[in-house]
Amino acid sequence: MTEPTSTHNLDRYGSAELPWSRPRDVLATDTPTADLTFFVATVRPDGRPHTAGVGAIWVDDALYFTSGPGTRKSRNLAANPACSISVRLRGIDLVLEGEAHRVADPEVLARVASVYRTGGWPATVEGDALTAPYSAPSAGPAPWHVYRLTLHRAVGVATAEPHGATRWTFAH
């Protein structure tokens, strides 16, 4: 289980630190069935930022997302895996920072495809990627590569009680 190596309370109003279990448990429960919009921010070769929506899911204590090989985000990640992913979860806004690397392991791809299917997206493994009858336009044409985020840091700001703001740091 991914657990933080350190926690820092960012709240200025006296609220306690938020436990990492709060966003982690919502990610595990709500992906892939909830209507969540994730945004991945990558770095272009010239250093400018690029942000795009992705379909992301929390599987076996890690965040995975898909992207077509010809998309700007996939090309950016091939050159520089550093990225951040943001999402508004039930009761907490969350930004995850780390490195996203392409996954080609058949067992992991099968597991990720299975979880996507539980949410209604009929993904199947084809070679070292996923395919389906449809995907978001921002994903580019099939097949889609699968990326796993190696988590370095996360920041959560609670939008429901108990309120607070916390930064979690993870070993990598």
C-alpha positions as CSV (number, residue, x, y, z in Angstrom):
1,M,0.0,0.0,0.0
2,T,1.3,3.4,-0.9
3,E,1.7,5.3,2.3
4,P,3.3,8.8,2.7
5,T,6.8,9.1,4.2
6,S,5.9,12.6,5.5
7,T,2.8,14.7,6.0
8,H,2.7,18.5,6.2
9,N,-0.4,20.5,7.4
10,L,-1.0,23.4,5.0
11,D,-4.1,24.6,6.8
12,R,-4.0,28.2,8.1
13,Y,-7.3,28.0,10.1
14,G,-6.5,25.5,12.7
15,S,-7.8,22.3,11.0
16,A,-5.9,19.1,11.6
17,E,-3.8,17.3,9.0
18,L,-5.9,15.2,6.6
19,P,-5.1,11.5,6.6
20,W,-3.9,10.1,3.2
21,S,-6.5,7.5,3.6
22,R,-9.2,10.1,2.9
23,P,-8.4,10.8,-0.8
24,R,-7.0,7.3,-1.4
25,D,-10.2,5.6,-0.2
26,V,-12.3,7.9,-2.4
27,L,-10.1,7.1,-5.4
28,A,-10.4,3.4,-4.7
29,T,-14.2,3.6,-4.2
30,D,-15.2,6.1,-6.9
31,T,-13.0,5.2,-9.8
32,P,-14.0,4.1,-12.4
33,T,-17.7,4.3,-11.7
34,A,-18.1,8.0,-10.7
35,D,-18.1,10.7,-13.2
36,L,-14.7,12.2,-12.4
37,T,-12.6,14.4,-14.7
38,F,-8.9,14.0,-14.3
39,F,-6.4,16.5,-15.9
40,V,-2.8,15.5,-16.5
41,A,-0.2,18.3,-16.9
42,T,2.9,17.5,-18.7
43,V,5.9,19.5,-20.0
44,R,6.5,20.2,-23.7
45,P,10.0,19.9,-25.1
46,D,10.3,23.7,-25.1
47,G,9.4,23.8,-21.3
48,R,5.9,25.1,-21.8
49,P,3.1,23.3,-19.9
50,H,0.4,21.1,-21.5
51,T,-2.8,20.0,-19.8
52,A,-5.3,17.5,-21.1
53,G,-8.2,15.5,-19.7
54,V,-7.6,11.8,-19.2
55,G,-9.7,8.8,-18.1
56,A,-7.9,7.7,-14.9
57,I,-8.6,4.9,-12.4
58,W,-7.1,3.8,-9.1
59,V,-6.1,0.1,-9.3
60,D,-4.2,-1.8,-6.7
61,D,-3.1,1.4,-4.9
62,A,-1.9,3.2,-8.0
63,L,-3.3,5.7,-10.5
64,Y,-3.5,4.6,-14.2
65,F,-4.6,6.5,-17.2
66,T,-4.7,6.0,-21.0
67,S,-3.4,8.1,-23.9
68,G,-2.8,7.5,-27.6
69,P,0.8,7.3,-28.7
70,G,0.5,10.2,-31.0
71,T,-1.0,12.7,-28.5
72,R,0.9,15.6,-27.2
73,K,0.7,14.3,-23.6
74,S,2.2,10.9,-24.6
75,R,4.9,12.5,-26.6
76,N,5.7,14.8,-23.7
77,L,5.8,11.9,-21.2
78,A,8.1,9.9,-23.5
79,A,10.6,12.8,-23.3
80,N,10.0,13.8,-19.7
81,P,7.8,11.6,-17.4
82,A,7.3,14.3,-14.8
83,C,3.6,15.3,-14.5
84,S,0.8,16.2,-12.2
85,I,-2.8,15.0,-12.2
86,S,-5.6,16.9,-10.7
87,V,-9.2,15.9,-9.8
88,R,-12.1,17.0,-7.7
89,L,-13.1,14.1,-5.6
90,R,-16.1,13.7,-3.3
91,G,-15.2,16.0,-0.4
92,I,-11.6,16.8,-1.4
93,D,-9.7,18.5,-4.3
94,L,-6.5,16.5,-5.1
95,V,-3.3,17.1,-7.0
96,L,-1.0,14.2,-7.5
97,E,2.6,14.8,-8.6
98,G,5.1,12.3,-9.9
99,E,6.3,10.5,-13.0
100,A,4.1,8.6,-15.4
101,H,5.6,5.6,-17.2
102,R,4.1,3.4,-19.8
103,V,2.9,0.0,-18.7
104,A,3.4,-3.0,-21.0
105,D,3.1,-5.9,-18.6
106,P,0.2,-8.2,-19.9
107,E,-1.0,-9.0,-16.4
108,V,-1.2,-5.3,-15.3
109,L,-2.9,-4.4,-18.6
110,A,-5.5,-7.1,-18.1
111,R,-6.2,-5.9,-14.6
112,V,-6.5,-2.3,-15.7
113,A,-8.8,-3.2,-18.6
114,S,-10.9,-5.2,-16.2
115,V,-11.4,-2.3,-13.8
116,Y,-12.2,0.0,-16.7
117,R,-14.9,-2.5,-17.8
118,T,-16.5,-2.4,-14.4
119,G,-17.0,1.3,-15.0
120,G,-18.6,0.8,-18.4
121,W,-15.7,1.3,-20.8
122,P,-15.4,-1.9,-22.8
123,A,-11.5,-1.9,-22.8
124,T,-9.6,-5.0,-23.9
125,V,-5.9,-5.7,-24.2
126,E,-4.5,-5.7,-27.7
127,G,-0.7,-6.3,-27.8
128,D,0.9,-3.9,-25.3
129,A,-2.0,-1.4,-25.2
130,L,-5.8,-1.1,-24.7
131,T,-8.5,-0.8,-27.3
132,A,-12.2,-0.3,-27.3
133,P,-15.0,0.7,-29.6
134,Y,-14.7,4.3,-28.4
135,S,-12.7,6.6,-26.1
136,A,-12.5,10.3,-25.3
137,P,-11.5,12.5,-28.3
138,S,-8.4,13.7,-26.3
139,A,-7.1,10.1,-26.1
140,G,-6.4,10.0,-29.8
141,P,-7.1,6.9,-32.0
142,A,-6.8,3.3,-30.6
143,P,-4.7,1.6,-29.4
144,W,-4.2,3.5,-26.2
145,H,-1.1,3.2,-24.0
146,V,-1.5,2.7,-20.3
147,Y,0.5,4.9,-17.9
148,R,1.1,4.3,-14.2
149,L,1.8,7.3,-12.0
150,T,4.7,6.9,-9.6
151,L,3.5,9.2,-6.8
152,H,6.1,11.6,-5.3
153,R,3.8,14.1,-3.7
154,A,0.1,14.9,-3.3
155,V,-1.8,17.9,-2.0
156,G,-5.4,17.7,-0.8
157,V,-7.8,20.5,0.1
158,A,-11.0,19.4,1.8
159,T,-14.2,20.8,0.4
160,A,-16.3,19.1,3.1
161,E,-16.0,18.5,6.8
162,P,-13.6,17.9,8.3
163,H,-11.9,20.7,6.4
164,G,-8.1,21.1,6.0
165,A,-5.3,21.2,3.6
166,T,-2.4,18.7,3.6
167,R,0.7,17.8,1.5
168,W,1.8,14.2,1.5
169,T,5.3,13.1,0.4
170,F,6.0,9.6,-0.9
171,A,9.2,7.6,-1.2
172,H,10.2,7.0,-4.8
